Amino acid sequence: MADIISLDERLKGQRDKQLSEQKKNRLTSLRMVMECSNCPRKCAKCGSQLEAPEPRILSPELPLRLCGGCWEEYRVYQRFIQGQSAPQDLESYQSPAWMEVWKSWVEYQTNLHRYRNSLEFRKLMVELSKEEE
């Protein structure tokens, strides 16, 4: 009798295994997003390959690299929000909606950076690297 495995225990074991696989897949996806969104060889905004020898980094607080085109657009956005540029100096496509896109992108990147540097995320990376060994 001791060798008989109950059906309930077997189903529970299968469910637990499936849930742990799903969790592992989600965590792996999260890691890829966090690592790939911080790739030093591509533009953080448009994703194009960076070939310029000089890095165009947003700021020391948000060390993202931009290609030449995105860098110029970011500088226009920065000058405008700092009051150094008037609305008539902007191109026709640089509308309030364009400003909101840049504002929300910078906020999103700031939050990603903050999470990427959090204790919880670093613990997760350690756990995932142990599982891969």
Secondary structure in CASP SS format (residue, H / E / C, confidence):
PFRMAT SS
TARGET T0000
AUTHOR 0000-0000-0000
METHOD secondary structure of the structure
MODEL  1
M C 1.00
A C 1.00
D C 1.00
I C 1.00
I C 1.00
S C 1.00
L H 1.00
D H 1.00
E H 1.00
R H 1.00
L H 1.00
K H 1.00
G H 1.00
Q H 1.00
R H 1.00
D H 1.00
K H 1.00
Q H 1.00
L H 1.00
S H 1.00
E H 1.00
Q H 1.00
K H 1.00
K H 1.00
N H 1.00
R H 1.00
L H 1.00
T H 1.00
S H 1.00
L H 1.00
R H 1.00
M H 1.00
V H 1.00
M H 1.00
E H 1.00
C H 1.00
S C 1.00
N C 1.00
C C 1.00
P C 1.00
R C 1.00
K E 1.00
C C 1.00
A C 1.00
K C 1.00
C C 1.00
G C 1.00
S C 1.00
Q E 1.00
L C 1.00
E C 1.00
A C 1.00
P C 1.00
E C 1.00
P C 1.00
R C 1.00
I E 1.00
L C 1.00
S C 1.00
P C 1.00
E C 1.00
L C 1.00
P C 1.00
L C 1.00
R E 1.00
L C 1.00
C C 1.00
G H 1.00
G H 1.00
C H 1.00
W H 1.00
E H 1.00
E H 1.00
Y H 1.00
R H 1.00
V H 1.00
Y H 1.00
Q H 1.00
R H 1.00
F H 1.00
I H 1.00
Q C 1.00
G C 1.00
Q C 1.00
S C 1.00
A C 1.00
P H 1.00
Q H 1.00
D H 1.00
L C 1.00
E C 1.00
S C 1.00
Y C 1.00
Q C 1.00
S C 1.00
P H 1.00
A H 1.00
W H 1.00
M H 1.00
E H 1.00
V H 1.00
W H 1.00
K H 1.00
S H 1.00
W H 1.00
V H 1.00
E H 1.00
Y H 1.00
Q H 1.00
T H 1.00
N H 1.00
L H 1.00
H H 1.00
R H 1.00
Y H 1.00
R H 1.00
N C 1.00
S C 1.00
L H 1.00
E H 1.00
F H 1.00
R H 1.00
K H 1.00
L H 1.00
M H 1.00
V H 1.00
E H 1.00
L H 1.00
S H 1.00
K H 1.00
E H 1.00
E H 1.00
E C 1.00
END
